[in-house]
Amino acid sequence: MKTTEIRELTDAELAEKLKAMRAELFNMRFRLATGQLDNTGKIAFIKKDIARLHTELRARAIAAQRDAAAS
C-alpha cells in the first residue's frame, strides 16, 4: 500500500485497515510456523504497511493537537 493511498483514507478506514493487516500478519506467522507459507518475504511487506498506517495515524493526531492548541 502506497503512502498516497493511505493519506486518502479516513480515520475509520485507517483503523479498519490496520485491524485487517494485523489479522493478516497473525495468519501469516501461524502459517510460517506450520510450514505452509510459501512467500516469507510478504511478512516484511505487511509489517511495513502496518508501520505506515501507524505513522499516518500519529501524524494526524499531532496535527489535531497542533490545531487545537492554535485555536
Backbone as a printed PyTorch tensor [residue, N CA C, xyz], in Angstrom:
tensor([[[  0.8440,  -1.1590,   0.0000],
         [  0.0000,   0.0000,   0.0000],
         [  0.8980,   1.2340,   0.0000]],

        [[  0.6020,   2.1610,  -0.8800],
         [  1.4110,   3.3570,  -1.0130],
         [  0.9700,   4.4290,  -0.0220]],

        [[  1.8860,   5.3180,   0.2830],
         [  1.6170,   6.3880,   1.2340],
         [  0.4950,   7.2880,   0.7440]],

        [[  0.4560,   7.5600,  -0.5400],
         [ -0.6150,   8.4120,  -1.0670],
         [ -1.9840,   7.7660,  -0.8860]],

        [[ -2.0410,   6.4570,  -1.0200],
         [ -3.3030,   5.7450,  -0.8030],
         [ -3.7060,   5.8240,   0.6610]],

        [[ -2.7390,   5.7290,   1.5540],
         [ -3.0210,   5.7580,   2.9880],
         [ -3.5320,   7.1410,   3.3890]],

        [[ -2.9510,   8.1970,   2.8480],
         [ -3.3540,   9.5570,   3.1950],
         [ -4.7740,   9.8720,   2.7510]],

        [[ -5.2630,   9.1780,   1.7430],
         [ -6.6100,   9.4200,   1.2350],
         [ -7.6880,   8.7530,   2.0930]],

        [[ -7.3040,   7.8370,   2.9700],
         [ -8.2710,   7.1280,   3.8030],
         [ -8.7210,   7.9880,   4.9800]],

        [[ -9.9470,   7.7480,   5.4330],
         [-10.4400,   8.4290,   6.6280],
         [ -9.8770,   7.7340,   7.8560]],

        [[-10.0850,   8.3400,   9.0210],
         [ -9.5910,   7.7550,  10.2640],
         [-10.2120,   6.3740,  10.5200]],

        [[-11.5010,   6.2530,  10.2530],
         [-12.1810,   4.9740,  10.4630],
         [-11.6450,   3.9110,   9.5030]],

        [[-11.4090,   4.3150,   8.2640],
         [-10.8680,   3.3680,   7.2850],
         [ -9.4450,   2.9460,   7.6580]],

        [[ -8.6670,   3.8950,   8.1950],
         [ -7.3110,   3.5560,   8.6440],
         [ -7.3500,   2.5370,   9.7700]],

        [[ -8.2320,   2.7490,  10.7250],
         [ -8.3470,   1.8200,  11.8460],
         [ -8.7710,   0.4330,  11.3690]],

        [[ -9.7140,   0.3940,  10.4460],
         [-10.1860,  -0.8870,   9.9080],
         [ -9.0780,  -1.5870,   9.1180]],

        [[ -8.3450,  -0.8160,   8.3220],
         [ -7.2460,  -1.3760,   7.5380],
         [ -6.1500,  -1.9090,   8.4580]],

        [[ -5.8650,  -1.1820,   9.5400],
         [ -4.8570,  -1.6210,  10.4980],
         [ -5.2720,  -2.9350,  11.1580]],

        [[ -6.5300,  -3.0310,  11.5130],
         [ -7.0520,  -4.2560,  12.1220],
         [ -6.9200,  -5.4360,  11.1580]],

        [[ -7.2540,  -5.2080,   9.8890],
         [ -7.1670,  -6.2760,   8.8900],
         [ -5.7110,  -6.6890,   8.6440]],

        [[ -4.8030,  -5.7080,   8.6200],
         [ -3.3930,  -6.0220,   8.3880],
         [ -2.8060,  -6.8150,   9.5440]],

        [[ -3.1900,  -6.4590,  10.7640],
         [ -2.7080,  -7.2150,  11.9290],
         [ -3.2160,  -8.6570,  11.8960]],

        [[ -4.4670,  -8.8320,  11.5030],
         [ -5.0160, -10.1840,  11.3930],
         [ -4.2850, -10.9740,  10.3120]],

        [[ -3.9810, -10.3160,   9.2030],
         [ -3.2600, -10.9850,   8.1210],
         [ -1.8510, -11.3670,   8.5650]],

        [[ -1.1900, -10.4760,   9.3140],
         [  0.1510, -10.7840,   9.8230],
         [  0.1040, -11.9740,  10.7790]],

        [[ -0.9090, -12.0080,  11.6320],
         [ -1.0600, -13.1360,  12.5470],
         [ -1.2190, -14.4410,  11.7750]],

        [[ -2.0800, -14.4170,  10.7630],
         [ -2.2990, -15.6230,   9.9630],
         [ -1.0340, -16.0560,   9.2320]],

        [[ -0.2810, -15.0860,   8.7310],
         [  0.9650, -15.4220,   8.0330],
         [  1.9860, -16.0310,   8.9920]],

        [[  2.0870, -15.4830,  10.1850],
         [  3.0170, -16.0400,  11.1710],
         [  2.6140, -17.4560,  11.5590]],

        [[  1.3220, -17.6740,  11.6780],
         [  0.8300, -19.0070,  12.0120],
         [  1.1630, -19.9970,  10.8970]],

        [[  0.9380, -19.5580,   9.6430],
         [  1.2560, -20.4270,   8.5080],
         [  2.7570, -20.6570,   8.3930]],

        [[  3.5580, -19.6610,   8.7550],
         [  5.0100, -19.8160,   8.7420],
         [  5.4430, -20.8630,   9.7600]],

        [[  4.8420, -20.8240,  10.9410],
         [  5.1930, -21.7760,  11.9930],
         [  4.8010, -23.2060,  11.6320]],

        [[  3.7300, -23.3470,  10.8560],
         [  3.2870, -24.6880,  10.4840],
         [  3.8860, -25.1460,   9.1640]],

        [[  4.6850, -24.2770,   8.5540],
         [  5.3500, -24.6610,   7.3110],
         [  4.4910, -24.5540,   6.0730]],

        [[  3.4130, -23.8030,   6.1200],
         [  2.5060, -23.6860,   4.9830],
         [  2.6970, -22.4000,   4.1850]],

        [[  3.5750, -21.5040,   4.6630],
         [  3.7650, -20.2200,   3.9940],
         [  4.8120, -20.3620,   2.9040]],

        [[  4.4390, -20.0040,   1.6780],
         [  5.3540, -20.1230,   0.5500],
         [  6.2380, -18.8860,   0.4060]],

        [[  5.6480, -17.6990,   0.5130],
         [  6.3780, -16.4600,   0.3000],
         [  6.6250, -15.7790,   1.6420]],

        [[  7.7700, -16.0280,   2.2400],
         [  8.0750, -15.4570,   3.5550],
         [  8.3780, -13.9690,   3.4710]],

        [[  8.7240, -13.4750,   2.3090],
         [  9.0190, -12.0560,   2.1400],
         [  7.8060, -11.1670,   2.3110]],

        [[  6.6340, -11.7310,   2.1620],
         [  5.4190, -10.9360,   2.2810],
         [  5.1970, -10.4710,   3.7210]],

        [[  5.7570, -11.1870,   4.6840],
         [  5.6350, -10.7820,   6.0830],
         [  6.2640,  -9.4040,   6.2820]],

        [[  7.4080,  -9.1700,   5.6810],
         [  8.0790,  -7.8710,   5.8030],
         [  7.2370,  -6.7640,   5.1880]],

        [[  6.5940,  -7.0230,   4.0680],
         [  5.7410,  -6.0220,   3.4370],
         [  4.5430,  -5.6850,   4.3180]],

        [[  3.9700,  -6.6860,   4.9490],
         [  2.8290,  -6.4620,   5.8410],
         [  3.2710,  -5.6220,   7.0350]],

        [[  4.4340,  -5.9380,   7.6000],
         [  4.9490,  -5.1610,   8.7350],
         [  5.1820,  -3.7050,   8.3450]],

        [[  5.7110,  -3.4800,   7.1670],
         [  5.9620,  -2.1130,   6.7100],
         [  4.6550,  -1.3620,   6.4840]],

        [[  3.6480,  -2.0450,   5.9540],
         [  2.3450,  -1.4010,   5.7630],
         [  1.7190,  -1.0360,   7.1070]],

        [[  1.8640,  -1.9100,   8.1010],
         [  1.3560,  -1.6190,   9.4380],
         [  2.0630,  -0.3910,   9.9960]],

        [[  3.3700,  -0.3090,   9.8050],
         [  4.1320,   0.8460,  10.2810],
         [  3.6850,   2.1190,   9.5690]],

        [[  3.4100,   2.0290,   8.2760],
         [  2.9260,   3.1950,   7.5330],
         [  1.5760,   3.6680,   8.0700]],

        [[  0.7060,   2.7190,   8.3920],
         [ -0.5980,   3.0820,   8.9390],
         [ -0.4470,   3.7580,  10.2970]],

        [[  0.4180,   3.2100,  11.1430],
         [  0.6650,   3.8180,  12.4560],
         [  1.2370,   5.2260,  12.3060]],

        [[  2.1470,   5.3980,  11.3650],
         [  2.7600,   6.7010,  11.1330],
         [  1.7220,   7.7220,  10.7270]],

        [[  0.8220,   7.3620,   9.8360],
         [ -0.2150,   8.2890,   9.3910],
         [ -1.1810,   8.6180,  10.5240]],

        [[ -1.5460,   7.6160,  11.3230],
         [ -2.4280,   7.8720,  12.4600],
         [ -1.7810,   8.8360,  13.4450]],

        [[ -0.4980,   8.6470,  13.7080],
         [  0.2290,   9.5200,  14.6320],
         [  0.3570,  10.9280,  14.0600]],

        [[  0.6260,  11.0450,  12.7780],
         [  0.7300,  12.3610,  12.1500],
         [ -0.5890,  13.1040,  12.2430]],

        [[ -1.6820,  12.4060,  12.0760],
         [ -2.9950,  13.0390,  12.1890],
         [ -3.2760,  13.4700,  13.6250]],

        [[ -2.8530,  12.6630,  14.5840],
         [ -3.0630,  13.0180,  15.9960],
         [ -2.2440,  14.2610,  16.3530]],

        [[ -1.0260,  14.3450,  15.8790],
         [ -0.1820,  15.5130,  16.1310],
         [ -0.7910,  16.7490,  15.4790]],

        [[ -1.2700,  16.6170,  14.2530],
         [ -1.8910,  17.7400,  13.5520],
         [ -3.1430,  18.2140,  14.3040]],

        [[ -3.9130,  17.2930,  14.8390],
         [ -5.1190,  17.6590,  15.5860],
         [ -4.7520,  18.3960,  16.8590]],

        [[ -3.6900,  17.9580,  17.5470],
         [ -3.2350,  18.6380,  18.7550],
         [ -2.7420,  20.0410,  18.4170]],

        [[ -2.0180,  20.1550,  17.3260],
         [ -1.4780,  21.4530,  16.9030],
         [ -2.6310,  22.4040,  16.5660]],

        [[ -3.6520,  21.9090,  15.8840],
         [ -4.7990,  22.7380,  15.5320],
         [ -5.5790,  23.1680,  16.7740]],

        [[ -5.6980,  22.2570,  17.7330],
         [ -6.4230,  22.5720,  18.9650],
         [ -5.6510,  23.6080,  19.7880]],

        [[ -4.3350,  23.5220,  19.8020],
         [ -3.5270,  24.4680,  20.5600],
         [ -3.5080,  25.8400,  19.8840]],

        [[ -3.6130,  25.8640,  18.5740],
         [ -3.5710,  27.1260,  17.8400],
         [ -4.8690,  27.9190,  17.9840]],

        [[ -5.9640,  27.2210,  18.2170],
         [ -7.2340,  27.9370,  18.2990],
         [ -7.6890,  28.1430,  19.7050]]])
